[in-house]
């Protein structure tokens, strides 16, 4: 079977309003989080090249590379 990944809503809703939560997620996941939680800051880290990105996706069996 496939693997399911996600971030639990419970983990994002800290009772401490000053809490900082750091997530390492893809662009689609970031958009979902940003649409739900208005106080979000994002950082996009671009791969060094398209070829390196393709290599990383192939190595982990990413979409279209299985």
N, C-alpha and C positions, 0 to 999 in steps of 0.2 A: 503494500500500500504506500500511498504518498505520505509525505511528512507535512504536518500542519504547524505553522508558526504564527505567533501573534503576541500582542501585548495585552495583558488583562486590564480592563477598565479600573479594577480595584487598585492595581499598582500605580495608576496615574492620578488617582484622587486621594492625595495625602491630606490628612487633617491639618497639617502645618502649611499655612498660606505662603510661607517663605521657602518651602522646600524646592529644591532643584532636581529635576529628573533628566537623565541623559539617556537617549535611545539611539541605537545604531540600526537604522531602518532604511528601506528603499524609498524611492520617490513616491510610489503609490501609498505606502504606509504613512509617510509624512503628510501627504495631503489629507488623509482621513483624520489624523491627529489634529492637524491645523484647523480643519473644518469644525472640529468638536471643541477644542480648547483654544480660546482666543489669545491667551498669553503665551504663545509659542514663539521661540526664536529658532531659526533653522540655519544649518551650515551644510553646504553641498561640497563634497570632496570628489573632484573629478579624477578619473583614472589618468595615468600618464599618457596613454594613447588608446585609440580604438583597438589596436591589435592586442594590447595588454588586457583590455576589458574583455575582449573575445576569449583570450586564453583563460582568464579567471572564470568566465561563465562556463567554458568547456570543462574545466577541471572540477567544478562543483555541480555540473549537470544542470545548468540553468535553462530557462525556457527556450525551446528551439534548438538546444544543444544536447539532447539526451541520446 
